[in-house]
Amino acid sequence: MPGLSDTTSEIAGDAAQPRRRRLEPDERRAQILACAIDMFGERPYAAVSTAELAQRAGVARGLINHYFGNKRDLYLAVVRRMVTLPKLDDMIVPTGTERERVDASVHWLLDTIAEHGSTWVKVTSHEGVGDDPEVQQILDQADDAAAERLLLMIGLADSARSAVLRAMVRAYGGLVKVAGREWITRGTLTRPQVHELLADMLMTLVTESLPKVDRRR
């Protein structure tokens, strides 16, 4: 990764370009990451260049290297952002009947998908750098966290300690990813149709599959 001297020289080399607004480091990093999220959602990984990303973000290319390293490191940052869940303190756990809790949970899932759309689909379906162990590790950890979060939201927080129950919810997560692709990328399903599908399947999981596993434990 280039040092600060490399970054400084690149910035100096861009002196002829229009003056850029000075941002704090965290703001600049967030700006670059936002542009990367958009570009990785628009194109395959191989078709995204850091030079074009720098142009779109309005920064010197050296700043991308300074904040993120190489393109793969930047992509890993995008993956982490796509699968980052809200803090537990920021979440409202739904109440009401089982169906009401399920509907609220599915609404939360679809809001998460909709926030970044095609980028989320590409990242979670391995359309990025392919079979990359570090990407897979990030996604696996995210699947675990999402499964525990979903168990909490549907009123089964005590079951989150069961590896079998978490595995079943992770399997449901596979359906969420495929349904998200049909909705966001292919346009074969609408959001209401995806909601109905996921809510019905989650309801079956809650009322039939999970109780069977609990009884057999």
N, C-alpha and C positions, 0 to 999 in steps of 0.2 A: 504494500500500500504506500503511495507516495507520502513524503513528509510534508510538513507545512511549507518548506522552501519551494517544493514543486508546485504546491497550490498557489503560493504567492506569485511565482513566475507566470503561471497560466493566467492569473487574474490580471497581472500587469500587461500581458500580451493582448488582453481583451480591452485595453484602455480606449481603443478607438470606437468601441461599441457604445450605445446609449448608456448613460449612468443608471445603475440599478439601485433600487431602494434597499437601504441597509436593513437587514433583519437580524434579530438575535439568533444565536446558533440553533436553539430548539425550533424556532420558527422556520428557519431556512431548511433544516433537516425535514420538518413536517411538510414543507412546500415541495421539496424534491420527492419525498415519499408519495405524496398525493399524485404528482405527475406520473411517477412510476406505476402506481396502481392503475391509473387510466390507461397507460400504454400497454401494460401487460394484459389488460382486459381486451384491448383492441387487436393485438397481434400475438402470434406465437413467440415464445421466448427468443428463438434464434433471430427473429426479425426486429427485435428491439435493440437499438444501439445507444450507448451512453452519450455519444456525441449528439444525437437527435434529442435524447432526453434532456440534456443540458440546455439545448436551444429552446425547447418547449418550456423548461422551468425558468429560463432567463438567467442561468448561472454559468460560470466557467466550468468546463468539464472536470477540472481538478477538484472542485468542491464536492462532486459526486464521489470521487475516490476518497477524499478526506473524510466525508461523513459515513460512507458505506463500504469502501473498499472496491472490489471489482463488481462486475454485473451480477455474478452469482450471489455475492453477499447482499446486493441490493434486492435481488429476487427473494432471498430468504427473509429479508425484512418485510417484503410485501406479503409473503406467506404468513408470517407471524401476525401481521396486522389483520389479515383476512379472517383468522381464526381466533382472534382475541375476543373473549367474552366480557360483558360488563362485570364490574366488581359486584360481589354479592350484596354489598351495602346499597348499591344503586338499583337493585332489582326489586320489583314488587311481586311477591309470590302470590299467584292467584288463589282465590277462595271460591266456595260454592260447590255445586255438584261435580261429580267426576267429569261429566261432559263439559261443563263450564271451565274447569281447570284444564282439560285437554285442549279445548278451543283456544284458550288464552295462551297455552304453551305453543301451539302451532302458529298462532299469530306472531309470537315472539320469534320463532324460528324463521318465518317468512320475512319478517322485518330485517333480520340479520342477513338473509340472503339478498334482499332487495337493496341494502345499503350500498353494496359494491357490485351487484349484478354479475356481469360476465367475468370479471376478475375472480370473484369468489368461485364461480363454476370452474374456471380453468385451473385454479390453484387446487381445489379439492378433488378434481378428477385427473390430476397428474398430467395436465396438458402443458406443463411448463418445461422443466429441465429433465423430465422423464424419471427414470428409476434412480432417484438421488436419495441415499440413506438419510441425510440430514433433513431433507424435506419430509421424508416419510416419518422420521422421529417427531418432527413438529406436528404433523397431522395426527399421528397416533396419540400424542399427548393432548391435543385439542379434542379428539374424539372422546377420550376418557373424561376430560373436564365437562364436555357438553352432555355426556351421558349422566354424570352426577348432577349436573344442573337441571336436566330434564326430570330426573327422578324427584328432585326437590320440588319442582314446579307442579308436578302432578300429584304431590302429596305422599310420595314414597321415599322421603329422605332417609328413613331408617334402613331402607333396603339398599342404599347406596354402598353399604359395606360389602354386599354380596358380589363376588366377581362374576357369577353366572348372570345375575340380573343386569349388571352393567354391560356384559357382553351382549345380552339380548337388546338392550337399548342402543348399543353401538351398531348392531345389525339393522335396527330401525333407521339409524343415521345414514346407512347406505341408501335406503329408499329416499330419504330426504335429499341427498345429493343428486340422485337420478331425477327425481321429480323437479328439483330446482333447475336442472339442465333442460328438461322438457319445457319448462316455463320460460326461463330467461334466454336460453340460446336458441332453441328450436321453435319456440312459439307454438307448440302443439297443444299446450294446456294453458289455461288462464290461472291467475292467482286464486280465484274462488274455487276452481276445480282442483288445484293442487291442495288447497286448504282442506277441502272435503275429503280427498283421498288420504292425506296424512292424518287428519283428525280421526277418521274411521279406523285406520290401521293402528293408531296409538290407543284408541279406545279399546280395541280388541286386545292389544298388548296388556293394557291395564286391567281389564275386567276378566280376561281369560288366561292368557299366557303367563303373566307374572304370578297370579295366585297359584297356578299349578306348580310353578317352580318353588314358591314359598312352602307349599304343602309337602313337597318332596325333600326339602332340605333337612 
